[in-house]
């Protein structure tokens, strides 16, 4: 089996997994409504299948080899996907099966911190203008400033815990990463198809995290707020899966 056939096969598997867990999510919602305990107990398959999607796409990225645009680009992309795999391990495995462990909520925050690193790596990757460009993108000043301010406020007990500073900092990283990605096609460094994949992938990534933000809303079971949060949560991987595919394939050199 040659590399192209292998990659195509892996993408097909990802597509099949996406269909199955997306359908399963809605069946569970139909049966459970917005009752959190029922949703949690009925989502074992989805959690494992979703983590498998990230693992498979990480494998796809690590198969780039000599088909890369350049070694530096390959390194950034592979490092980004490795961090995404760590993040999803925290969010989909450790968080959901932490009934045998302590500090369950900490795994969510740790997963978000891994995603900060993902976005920082993507910002470095998507701001480069040449194969040898080693400059630091100025836009990173924004999320690091947000990080400094929110943590300073946390020290003065403006926030009771680390949740708000971590989420605010990640939001800054995400928005900056989206802005940078949208400018990639006009810069001309990446080939046209790769640049389009980067832009579309990060737009979908943003939509995914917007759904995550909405899903964090909580309320009483069956309340409108809780129902909206559950529906939003069901769309997270609807956006995230194609985002991973597009970003993963953006590292492959191919004919225009």
Secondary structure as GFF3:
##gff-version 3
##sequence-region A 1 256
A	DSSP	alpha_helix	3	32	.	.	.	ID=ss1
A	DSSP	alpha_helix	36	41	.	.	.	ID=ss2
A	DSSP	alpha_helix	44	62	.	.	.	ID=ss3
A	DSSP	three_ten_helix	65	67	.	.	.	ID=ss4
A	DSSP	alpha_helix	71	88	.	.	.	ID=ss5
A	DSSP	pi_helix	89	94	.	.	.	ID=ss6
A	DSSP	three_ten_helix	98	100	.	.	.	ID=ss7
A	DSSP	alpha_helix	104	127	.	.	.	ID=ss8
A	DSSP	alpha_helix	140	155	.	.	.	ID=ss9
A	DSSP	alpha_helix	163	187	.	.	.	ID=ss10
A	DSSP	alpha_helix	192	215	.	.	.	ID=ss11
A	DSSP	alpha_helix	224	249	.	.	.	ID=ss12
###
